[in-house]
Amino acid sequence: MKNYNDCRDGCFGYHMTRRAFLGRALAGAAGFCLADSLAIRSWAATPAAKTAGQAKSVIQIWMWGGPAHLDTFDPKPEAGNDYCGPYKKPIETNVKGIRICEQLPELARQADKFAIIRSMTHGNNAHEIATYMVQTGRPAGERLVYPCVGAVVSFFKGYQAGYRGQIPPYVVLTEPQGRASEGGFLGAKYKPFVTGGDPAKTPFEVEGIVAPGITDAQQRQRREWLDQLNTLRRAAADTPAMKALARSEDEAYDMILGGGAKLFDLSTEKDELRERYGKNTFGQSCLVARRLIEQGVPYITINYPGWDTHKNHFQTMRTKLPELDKGMATLLQDLADRGLLESTVVWWSGEFGRTPKIQWEAPYNGGRGHWGTAFSALLAGGGFKGGRVVGSSDARGETVKERPTSPSDLIASIYKRLGIDSDARLPQPDGMTVPVMTATTTGGLLKEIL
Amino acid sequence: MRTALILLLAVTAVFAQEEIPHLGYVYPAGGQQGTTFQVLIGGQHLTGASVARISGAGVQAKVLDHLRPLNQGAFKIVQKQMQDLLAEKKENPSAWTDADEKRLTELRAKMTTFYIRQSSAPALVETVTLEMTVARDVAPGRRELRLQTAQGLTNPLVFEVGQLREHTENSGRSIAVTESQSGVRRRRPPEGAAKPMPGTMPVTNAPNAQTTISLPATLNGQILPGDVDRYRFQARHGQQLVAEVSARGLIPYLSDAVPGWFQAAVTLFDADGKQVAYEDNFRFHPDPLLHCEIPKDGEYTLEVRDALYRGREDFVYRVAIGELPYVTGVFPLGSRSGTKTTIELTGWNLPVTNLTGIAQTQGVHPIFACSGKFLIDRVPFAVDTLPECLETEPDDDLTGAQRVMPPLIVNGRINCPGDVDVFCFAGRTGQQIIAEVKARRLGSPLDSALKLTDATGQKITFNDDHEDKGAGLTTHHADSRLSTTLPADGLYYLYLVDEQQQGGAAHGYRLHLTTPQPDFELRVVPSAINACAGTTVPVTVHVLRRGGFAGEVALALKDAPKGFELAGARIPAGHDTVRMTLSVPTKAPSTPFRFSVIGQASIQQREVIREAVPADDLMQAFIYRHLVPAGELLACVLGPPQPFALGVLGAEFVKIPVGGQARLPVNIPSSTSWGEVELELSDPPPGISIESVTGAIVFRSDARTARPGLKGNLIVNVYAMRDPDTMKGRGQRKKPRRLLTALPAIPFEVVR
């Protein structure tokens, strides 16, 4: 039974199950590329990437629940014990003058590859609203529900823009985040494919692709049986719709029985590399993300839960930070080694930071609450300049001191690296269009690192 | 002016309080008059619990035991001791004695407590068992229960003295103990957990268990994860059954849960399993109140659960069930002091529906419902000094508006959904008018809204909800209040509606139509102040400003023993809160004592004194904070002091130039027997920092954030520090610093 006080996660109910994925795969998932011939040809708007961007893909590391900025990339050892707790000795990185939490030594060695934005702000302390704001760059409560970044990238870089990969253009590893990673007004077509399963286990049972306990031969046998039962298919075999469906189905089975399944088979990776990533769900998710990048998947989100540390925060950090450190640092190095980092944006952020002042008393016993007034984000690769710090928070990390940066500023900067113009339009169901981003009152595009 | 404040610090024996003792639940949270029974208390940092303090007279408690399940480190030590003992036995069986066997049994018993730890959240993992005796003649009602531990007094929790026969189901802890002793809990921890972590394997109750009861009764239960408690009883056709649940009423905020309380739901089933009634609240109260007329003679089952099927040991409830008298509302909601008033009562099983009497003392007083010997609920009744009148229908529009003359209080009612009550009064140019509805705060479900217009219907001002931080546990601030200066001579119209478009006999209100009456209330936090003898601790006082009062409030102690002193005891004009300090003498009472904090202010050339209501600042659902009132303000002095001189020498008031620094001479030694001394500002104001230099503290202000005019108190904590690098082995895990004391609060202002 789910722990009752896991308040944050319970609200995000929807994800694509194996059954739903297969349904989509057979009736359209692989057929995204066949949108013109199936019923999903809904909008006239043609995705257009107007500006030149060198990034092709994004890996979003979503720190689900909100990581403590003071205990990661904005340490404040001078603020005193009530603020920094046991983390009083931040470490130097390989970039002079940039210090991060002592629990992140591997990332410290990769600091030349990433930029830290220490002045993120939106002022909201509620999970759902803050998540929406950070994932869409829009304020909550507007008439329209906007698509999240992954859906927008999928729109501009996905099937309609010429993507021909077997794997859907927007993939979430491994847990879904429901409303926060939806297609918004773009519709269900732009929702992500959620893998489910656990890449730290063998096999990585990807929903709809790798079925537990079923061999490829059994899978083929089942398809044959299904074909025998499908009298409608035979009766209307020559109709365009049925032909298109057949093509979709062929591609879906290709994905299940061919390259798709192999892509998620991590046993082909060297053990040494798997160890470097960390033999845990997050570390192996990073490895899968790299493999998806190699296949050209435009947007991958790694939903990394467990950062909503209202209670026993530092006990949790002792486990989580080394896990984050290994996984993310190895991902950056691995991408760089393979020449992929220049074309891949790695975006690290949660919906907010955590209260700088520690709640030592029971029942929190050293906990940190929600803090949207000032928090940190990381950007690496894709042409973003590494080894930089953008903006700053005050001496206790409570407010933004220099260069306030809104989620909108950050997302617009990512779009710029991807070549998605801020003026590009997104189609609404009513036929109207809206710009991808609107102007902000904060610091604007992250020109410092663009 | 220069002063010399000399403190004595306890350095080696008792440190200032860092681990605040915390009560999570009391189970059962009450007991019947004239009975003796056991009570289980769950919490944290309860070591040394020796005395249970229950407010009021007639309830005695004896501490029977304190169980603190072994943690990982302690488990290994006990395990090693047991292994050594068994090795000795194996090596030399003939030398094995009864004493060795007893020792082995004791160690085994200790080890089993390790597995209990998995059953509870860390904040509930310790338990204290009390033997409680409630005198036969003691008044029924709510009390506050606290424990006195080695770290001082805990927070208060509700303990009810009841009149009905009580039924109490087994506690979750008793199940955990049984399972641990039987080995059931020694199964593998959940996947991914390296060791049995607190709360990862909560205990559960047996499904489908039912308890047979006879009415009337009080039912005590603990809802564990997925738990549903069922009570079977016989009832007769036509009985007016009432089941009143107390859950949120017992523990107002489970600060580490969402929603922030145990949201109880009750369902009544007949013998065929058909649902007869269901409730999960009562009006705006989260605790349900179920009433139904029993349709036929037979057996019925009452089911109690959490609305979301959550559960934990602190999901404690009490249900009073039977054909009980219950007042759901009164009208009017108050009266003028010294005036004979007839009150109309609504509810169930009431012996009378009208009461006539004269209320004297201004304030809010409870009205009780009694039937025979049973006294059940109480509803609030306001007594004020202003003239009063009743609302008269029809007054639904401009033409029917009821003419009134401020200042006065109108007792009215939104009679039906959509009803509008309109009042007309004559005003003058520049006249300040305040219209305030008191309804929710007096138990009415009305969600009021007020609109003021001129004679032409032009809106002047509107208000829906007005937050009153003094409203205690009524945290949905549905009462409205507007304050305005009238623009011209003429008639004005005040519209009062229910914003939810509801109405009925229960939707009463008191509309205060007055001119500003500047006043204030105070809340002092926390309600239990624990301090070592000879040390200083911070105390927070909130001022709730009324009627435009913006002046300064001077604070002082009342009924405190000699030697107790406040510092920084002044709430500056325009400020709503102050953190001051209380210094405790080296010679202080060894038992907790009651005292008060009073505030004095000059209002319209009058000296006004108000006593601070003790309160605790509780968090709800990880975000919202509420000042929950407590019955008494207590101080508990800990441990014998050891002489250690510490001096603060300097100005009473520090002026820090903007962007500059100010120096305060002090006499603080650089080290203690425990370690180096370090100073740190507690909750420093923005832009203010300190630096400790020989013989002084230097206060600095950052010109970018600390603006001229910034003022308040500076509280400096004094710590003894150990270099963690020199702490070996187990010592490394211990805290490298200890809070010795705070310095008396230092008032400051940033100046140009």
Interface residues (C-beta under 8 A of the other chain):
Chain A: M1 N3 Y4 N5 C7 G80 N81 D82 N125 A126 H310 K311 N312 K357 W360 E361 A362 P363 Y364 N365 G369 H370 D394 A395
Chain B: E18 I20 H22 G24 G43 Q44 H45 A121 P122 A123 L124 G199 P225 G226 S255 D256 A257 V258 L308 R310 G311 R312 A621 F622 I623 E680 L681 S682 D683 P686 S689 D702 T705 R737
